[in-house]
Amino acid sequence: LGYQKSVEARARELGIGDRVRFLGFQPDPLPIVACFDVFALSSLYEGLPLALLEAMAMGKPSVVTAVGGVPEAVQDGVNGLLVPPRDPSALARSLLRLLNDPTLRQQLAVSARGAVEQRFTIARMVREVEALYRRLLAREEVVPGAQPATGRGVR
């Protein structure tokens, strides 16, 4: 909470305090994301952020830093815009580019939603995990001291 107060104070110092809202934790952020024209994520470190996938699934064009697993979801210029981490100028340029180009925003939004529907569904994840387990169970390697896997219970 102390950090939030300092960020709010900085926003006031910059003269943007009346245009920025710090909402804190939201148990259901999707209604808020629905209001976005553009989704931005300026992380320095990430795995594969669920917030990004949710925004993409909602058809929101995104500007995100190319860290961790983010480039696995976002192809620069195809279904979002990637910027280098710790480069606020690049982030600002990309945000302005999207805000000033409704055609590009729409193209990226449609492509983002399609990417999630194609690559990041629960059904696909289950199929891929199941396939991994099948491959692991099929391996004939024996770990010293371990009992061999029988594969029972797996169809």
Backbone hydrogen bonds in HBPLUS format (Angstrom, degrees):
<---DONOR---> <-ACCEPTOR-->    atom                        ^
c    i                          cat <-CA-CA->   ^        H-A-AA   ^      H-
h    n   atom  resd res      DA  || num        DHA   H-A  angle D-A-AA Bond
n    s   type  num  typ     dist DA aas  dist angle  dist       angle   num
A0005-LYS N   A0001-LEU O   3.07 MM   4  6.37 158.1  2.12 150.2 155.2     1
A0006-SER N   A0002-GLY O   3.17 MM   4  6.49 152.5  2.25 143.9 150.8     2
A0007-VAL N   A0003-TYR O   2.97 MM   4  6.27 153.1  2.04 152.4 160.1     3
A0008-GLU N   A0004-GLN O   2.84 MM   4  6.08 160.0  1.88 154.8 160.7     4
A0009-ALA N   A0005-LYS O   2.95 MM   4  6.13 154.3  2.01 143.5 150.5     5
A0010-ARG N   A0006-SER O   2.97 MM   4  6.17 152.2  2.04 139.7 147.2     6
A0011-ALA N   A0007-VAL O   2.95 MM   4  6.23 154.5  2.01 148.7 155.2     7
A0012-ARG N   A0008-GLU O   3.08 MM   4  6.41 153.4  2.16 145.6 152.3     8
A0013-GLU N   A0009-ALA O   2.93 MM   4  6.25 156.3  1.99 148.9 155.7     9
A0014-LEU N   A0010-ARG O   2.95 MM   4  6.21 148.2  2.05 148.6 156.8    10
A0016-ILE N   A0011-ALA O   2.98 MM   5  5.34 154.1  2.05 163.9 157.9    11
A0015-GLY N   A0012-ARG O   2.99 MM   3  5.04 152.9  2.06 102.4 111.0    12
A0019-ARG N   A0016-ILE O   2.86 MM   3  5.30 157.6  1.91 116.9 124.5    13
A0032-ILE N   A0029-PRO O   2.96 MM   3  5.34 127.2  2.24 109.8 124.0    14
A0033-VAL N   A0029-PRO O   2.98 MM   4  6.30 160.3  2.02 156.3 162.7    15
A0034-ALA N   A0030-LEU O   2.93 MM   4  6.08 148.9  2.03 148.9 157.0    16
A0035-CYS N   A0032-ILE O   2.99 MM   3  5.47 149.4  2.08 110.5 119.3    17
A0036-PHE N   A0033-VAL O   2.95 MM   3  5.27 158.0  2.00 113.2 120.3    18
A0039-PHE N   A0061-PRO O   2.83 MM  22  6.12 171.2  1.84 160.7 163.7    19
A0063-VAL N   A0039-PHE O   2.84 MM  24  6.32 149.3  1.93 157.5 167.7    20
A0041-LEU N   A0063-VAL O   3.03 MM  22  6.52 151.4  2.11 151.7 157.6    21
A0065-THR N   A0041-LEU O   3.06 MM  24  6.53 142.3  2.20 165.2 173.5    22
A0069-GLY N   A0047-GLY O   2.67 MM  22  4.91 137.1  1.85 128.8 136.5    23
A0052-LEU N   A0049-PRO O   3.16 MM   3  5.39 124.2  2.49  99.9 112.5    24
A0053-LEU N   A0049-PRO O   3.22 MM   4  6.65 162.2  2.25 149.1 153.3    25
A0054-GLU N   A0050-LEU O   2.82 MM   4  6.05 158.1  1.87 157.6 163.8    26
A0055-ALA N   A0051-ALA O   3.00 MM   4  6.19 158.8  2.05 143.9 149.6    27
A0056-MET N   A0052-LEU O   2.87 MM   4  6.13 163.1  1.90 156.1 161.0    28
A0057-ALA N   A0053-LEU O   2.86 MM   4  6.00 157.9  1.90 145.1 151.5    29
A0058-MET N   A0054-GLU O   3.00 MM   4  6.23 135.9  2.20 139.8 151.3    30
A0058-MET N   A0055-ALA O   3.12 MM   3  5.06 127.9  2.41  92.7 106.6    31
A0060-LYS N   A0055-ALA O   2.96 MM   5  5.33 153.9  2.03 144.8 147.6    32
A0059-GLY N   A0056-MET O   2.86 MM   3  5.03 157.0  1.91 110.5 115.0    33
A0081-LEU N   A0062-SER O   2.81 MM  19  6.16 157.3  1.86 151.4 159.3    34
A0064-VAL N   A0081-LEU O   2.90 MM  17  6.34 161.6  1.93 167.3 172.5    35
A0083-VAL N   A0064-VAL O   2.86 MM  19  6.10 147.0  1.96 147.2 153.8    36
A0067-VAL N   A0065-THR O   2.93 MM   2  5.70 129.2  2.19 108.4  93.1    37
A0066-ALA N   A0083-VAL O   2.85 MM  17  5.83 150.5  1.94 157.5 160.8    38
A0070-VAL N   A0067-VAL O   2.99 MM   3  5.75 153.0  2.06 150.6 152.0    39
A0072-GLU N   A0069-GLY O   2.96 MM   3  5.27 145.0  2.08 107.9 119.0    40
A0073-ALA N   A0070-VAL O   2.92 MM   3  5.47 142.4  2.06 115.9 125.6    41
A0074-VAL N   A0070-VAL O   2.96 MM   4  6.15 165.7  1.98 157.7 162.5    42
A0078-VAL N   A0075-GLN O   2.87 MM   3  5.32 162.1  1.90 135.0 138.9    43
A0079-ASN N   A0075-GLN O   3.17 MM   4  5.71 160.6  2.21 149.3 154.2    44
A0077-GLY N   A0080-GLY O   2.70 MM   3  5.62 145.9  1.82 159.6 171.6    45
A0091-LEU N   A0087-ASP O   3.09 MM   4  6.41 159.9  2.13 154.2 160.5    46
A0092-ALA N   A0088-PRO O   2.89 MM   4  6.03 162.3  1.92 145.7 150.3    47
A0093-ARG N   A0089-SER O   2.87 MM   4  6.09 162.8  1.90 150.2 155.1    48
A0094-SER N   A0090-ALA O   3.00 MM   4  6.14 162.4  2.03 148.1 152.6    49
A0095-LEU N   A0091-LEU O   2.93 MM   4  6.15 157.2  1.98 150.5 157.3    50
A0096-LEU N   A0092-ALA O   2.91 MM   4  6.10 168.0  1.93 154.4 157.5    51
A0097-ARG N   A0093-ARG O   2.85 MM   4  6.02 150.6  1.94 143.1 152.2    52
A0098-LEU N   A0094-SER O   3.07 MM   4  6.32 158.6  2.12 146.5 150.4    53
A0099-LEU N   A0095-LEU O   2.89 MM   4  6.13 164.9  1.91 154.3 159.3    54
A0100-ASN N   A0096-LEU O   2.90 MM   4  5.93 143.0  2.04 145.7 153.8    55
A0101-ASP N   A0098-LEU O   3.21 MM   3  5.12 157.4  2.27 101.1 107.9    56
A0105-ARG N   A0101-ASP O   2.99 MM   4  6.27 164.5  2.01 156.7 161.8    57
A0106-GLN N   A0102-PRO O   2.98 MM   4  6.12 159.0  2.02 143.3 148.0    58
A0107-GLN N   A0103-THR O   2.97 MM   4  6.25 161.5  2.00 151.3 156.4    59
A0108-LEU N   A0104-LEU O   2.91 MM   4  6.09 171.4  1.92 160.4 161.9    60
A0109-ALA N   A0105-ARG O   2.93 MM   4  6.02 153.1  2.00 145.1 153.4    61
A0110-VAL N   A0106-GLN O   3.01 MM   4  6.20 166.2  2.03 154.1 156.2    62
A0111-SER N   A0107-GLN O   3.06 MM   4  6.21 165.4  2.09 148.6 153.2    63
A0112-ALA N   A0108-LEU O   2.75 MM   4  5.84 149.8  1.84 145.9 154.7    64
A0113-ARG N   A0109-ALA O   3.04 MM   4  6.27 167.4  2.06 151.5 153.8    65
A0114-GLY N   A0110-VAL O   3.06 MM   4  6.27 161.6  2.09 147.2 152.7    66
A0115-ALA N   A0111-SER O   2.90 MM   4  6.09 151.4  1.99 145.4 152.9    67
A0116-VAL N   A0112-ALA O   3.15 MM   4  6.46 158.7  2.19 153.0 157.2    68
A0117-GLU N   A0113-ARG O   2.99 MM   4  6.23 166.9  2.00 154.1 158.0    69
A0118-GLN N   A0114-GLY O   2.90 MM   4  5.98 140.7  2.06 143.1 153.5    70
A0119-ARG N   A0115-ALA O   2.79 MM   4  5.76 162.1  1.82 150.6 155.6    71
A0120-PHE N   A0116-VAL O   2.97 MM   4  4.81 155.2  2.03 127.6 133.8    72
A0125-MET N   A0121-THR O   3.06 MM   4  6.32 162.4  2.09 147.6 152.6    73
A0126-VAL N   A0122-ILE O   2.88 MM   4  6.14 163.8  1.91 158.3 161.9    74
A0127-ARG N   A0123-ALA O   3.00 MM   4  6.23 163.9  2.02 148.8 153.3    75
A0128-GLU N   A0124-ARG O   2.89 MM   4  6.12 161.6  1.93 155.2 159.9    76
A0129-VAL N   A0125-MET O   2.90 MM   4  6.11 157.8  1.95 153.3 159.2    77
A0130-GLU N   A0126-VAL O   2.88 MM   4  5.98 163.1  1.91 152.1 157.4    78
A0131-ALA N   A0127-ARG O   2.88 MM   4  6.07 155.1  1.94 144.9 152.1    79
A0132-LEU N   A0128-GLU O   2.97 MM   4  6.14 150.8  2.06 139.1 147.0    80
A0133-TYR N   A0129-VAL O   2.93 MM   4  6.25 162.6  1.96 153.5 157.3    81
A0134-ARG N   A0130-GLU O   2.91 MM   4  6.19 159.3  1.96 150.1 156.2    82
A0135-ARG N   A0131-ALA O   2.94 MM   4  6.19 157.9  1.99 147.3 152.9    83
A0136-LEU N   A0132-LEU O   2.90 MM   4  6.17 159.6  1.94 153.2 159.2    84
A0137-LEU N   A0133-TYR O   2.82 MM   4  6.01 160.5  1.86 154.3 159.5    85
A0138-ALA N   A0134-ARG O   2.97 MM   4  6.06 138.1  2.15 140.7 151.7    86
A0139-ARG N   A0136-LEU O   3.31 MM   3  5.37 148.2  2.42  98.1 106.9    87
A0146-ALA N   A0143-VAL O   2.95 MM   3  5.42 163.5  1.97 140.7 142.5    88
A0154-VAL N   A0151-GLY O   3.18 MM   3  5.72 152.6  2.26 135.8 137.2    89
